[in-house]
Amino acid sequence: MFTGLVEGTGTIVSVEQDGPGMRLTLELGPLSEGVKLGDSIAVAGCCLTVVEIQTSRCTFELGSETLSKTTFARRSPGDRLNIERSLRVGDRMGGHFVTGHVDGLGTLVRRREEGEWSHFYFEAPFELLRQMVNKGSITIDGVSLTVVQVDDREFSIALIPHTLDVTTLGSLDVGQTVHLETDILAKYIQRAVAPRQS
């Protein structure tokens, strides 16, 4: 379980094909402290398992299902990705409950600057937009954010200077795709109220 409060970024060292999947190695720097084999880490919002550690570099294995739902297949060495280590018992809960299961992809269609702040507008699949509400929670590339407005085609968020500086979102360009995870509570509510098939 994660909170969507990104701890920092890691840099891709290598991307290697591994059968139908891929091996992804990241330089985590100080974020590698205390990481053990088998640990879960949210990489750009996707929960991945550490399978190899070499000093501050960690390697993850990604299956074909993960590659089909994420942008990792299009990533290259040198790319930066948001990193959050999993919650420990007793940790303070900030952000919102994030599972690290990417629901789909969104595309940045507009970006409006307002001083040091930015307003982003994303198109997303209709089934994901139905799980969003104004002032509700959304996770974008692992970052817990608040939806400003949502309709049947797109949603918007407002980013403070700190978030723009410490995550990869500040460098997003129009046309780029991002990982989306909707609020887990919205999923349960949608399931509970959905008409039942007879």
C-alpha positions in Angstrom: 0.0 0.0 0.0 1.2 3.5 -0.8 0.0 7.1 -0.2 0.9 8.9 -3.5 3.4 11.1 -1.6 6.4 10.7 -3.9 9.7 10.5 -2.0 11.8 11.4 -5.0 12.8 10.2 -8.5 14.9 7.4 -9.8 16.7 7.2 -13.1 16.5 4.4 -15.6 19.9 2.7 -16.0 18.9 -0.1 -18.4 15.9 -1.6 -20.1 16.3 -5.2 -21.2 13.8 -7.5 -23.0 13.2 -10.7 -21.0 11.0 -13.1 -23.0 7.5 -11.5 -23.2 8.5 -9.2 -20.3 11.2 -6.7 -19.4 13.9 -6.1 -16.8 14.0 -2.5 -15.6 17.0 -1.2 -13.6 16.8 2.1 -11.7 19.4 4.2 -9.9 17.5 5.1 -6.7 20.3 6.9 -4.9 19.4 7.5 -1.2 15.9 6.0 -1.8 17.6 2.6 -2.0 18.4 2.8 1.8 16.8 -0.1 3.6 15.4 -1.7 0.4 15.5 -5.5 0.4 14.9 -8.2 -2.2 11.1 -8.8 -2.6 10.2 -5.3 -1.5 7.4 -3.5 -3.3 8.1 0.0 -4.7 5.8 2.3 -6.6 7.6 3.2 -9.8 5.7 6.0 -11.6 2.7 4.7 -9.6 3.0 1.1 -10.6 3.8 -1.4 -7.8 6.9 -3.4 -8.8 8.9 -6.0 -6.9 12.7 -5.7 -6.3 14.4 -8.8 -7.8 18.0 -7.6 -7.7 20.0 -5.0 -5.8 23.5 -3.7 -6.6 24.4 -0.9 -4.2 21.9 1.8 -5.0 20.6 0.2 -8.1 17.4 -1.9 -8.1 16.1 -4.2 -10.8 12.4 -5.0 -11.4 10.8 -7.6 -13.6 7.7 -6.5 -15.6 5.4 -9.0 -17.2 3.5 -8.6 -20.5 0.3 -7.6 -18.6 2.1 -4.7 -16.9 3.7 -3.6 -20.1 0.3 -3.5 -21.9 -1.2 -1.2 -19.2 1.8 1.2 -18.7 4.3 3.4 -20.5 7.3 1.3 -19.4 7.8 -0.3 -22.9 8.5 3.2 -24.3 10.9 4.2 -21.6 14.7 4.7 -22.2 17.9 4.9 -20.1 18.1 8.4 -18.5 14.4 8.8 -18.0 13.3 9.9 -14.5 10.5 8.1 -12.7 8.6 8.9 -9.5 9.5 6.7 -6.6 7.6 5.8 -3.4 8.5 3.0 -1.0 5.6 1.0 0.5 4.0 2.0 3.8 5.3 0.5 7.0 3.1 -0.2 10.0 2.8 2.9 12.1 3.7 5.3 9.2 1.6 8.5 9.0 -1.0 8.4 6.3 -0.9 11.4 3.9 -2.2 11.6 0.4 -4.8 8.8 -0.1 -4.8 5.0 -0.3 -2.9 4.0 -3.4 -2.6 0.4 -4.4 0.0 0.7 -7.2 -2.3 -1.0 -9.7 -2.4 1.2 -12.8 -6.0 1.4 -14.2 -5.2 3.0 -17.5 -3.4 5.8 -19.3 -4.2 9.5 -19.6 -2.9 12.0 -22.1 -2.0 15.6 -21.3 -3.9 17.7 -23.7 -3.5 21.2 -22.3 -1.2 22.9 -19.8 -1.9 26.4 -18.4 0.7 28.3 -16.4 -0.4 30.6 -13.6 2.7 32.2 -12.1 4.6 29.3 -10.4 1.5 27.1 -10.5 0.3 24.9 -13.4 -3.1 23.6 -14.4 -3.1 20.4 -16.4 -5.9 18.9 -18.4 -5.9 15.2 -19.2 -8.0 13.1 -21.5 -8.8 9.6 -20.1 -10.9 6.6 -20.9 -14.6 7.2 -20.1 -14.7 4.3 -17.6 -12.0 6.0 -15.6 -13.6 9.4 -15.8 -16.8 7.9 -14.3 -14.7 7.0 -11.2 -13.6 10.6 -10.6 -15.4 13.5 -8.9 -14.6 17.1 -8.4 -12.4 17.5 -5.4 -11.8 13.7 -5.3 -8.5 11.9 -5.4 -6.5 10.7 -8.4 -3.0 9.3 -8.8 -1.0 10.4 -11.8 2.4 8.7 -12.3 2.3 7.8 -8.6 1.5 11.3 -7.3 -1.6 11.8 -5.1 -3.6 14.8 -6.5 -7.0 16.4 -6.2 -9.3 16.5 -9.2 -10.4 20.1 -9.9 -13.0 19.4 -12.6 -14.1 16.3 -14.5 -16.5 15.7 -17.4 -17.2 12.9 -19.8 -14.0 13.6 -21.8 -11.3 15.0 -19.5 -10.3 16.1 -16.0 -8.1 18.8 -14.6 -5.7 19.2 -11.7 -3.8 22.2 -10.2 -0.1 21.6 -9.3 1.8 23.6 -6.7 5.4 24.6 -7.2 6.7 22.0 -4.8 5.0 19.1 -6.7 6.3 20.5 -10.0 9.8 20.6 -8.6 10.1 17.2 -6.8 8.2 15.0 -9.2 8.4 14.3 -12.9 5.1 16.1 -13.6 6.8 19.4 -14.0 8.5 18.2 -17.1 5.4 16.8 -18.8 4.7 18.0 -22.3 1.4 18.1 -24.1 0.8 14.8 -25.8 2.6 12.7 -23.2 0.9 9.8 -21.5 0.7 9.1 -17.8 -0.3 6.3 -15.5 -3.7 6.7 -13.8 -5.0 5.1 -10.7 -8.5 6.1 -9.6 -9.6 6.3 -6.0 -10.2 2.8 -4.6 -13.3 4.0 -2.8 -14.8 5.2 -6.0 -14.3 1.7 -7.5 -16.1 0.0 -4.7 -19.0 2.5 -4.8 -19.3 2.1 -8.6 -19.4 -1.7 -8.2 -22.0 -1.5 -5.4 -24.4 0.7 -7.4 -23.9 -0.9 -10.8 -27.0 -2.6 -12.1 -26.7 -6.4 -11.6 -26.8 -8.7 -14.6 -29.6 -11.4 -14.2 
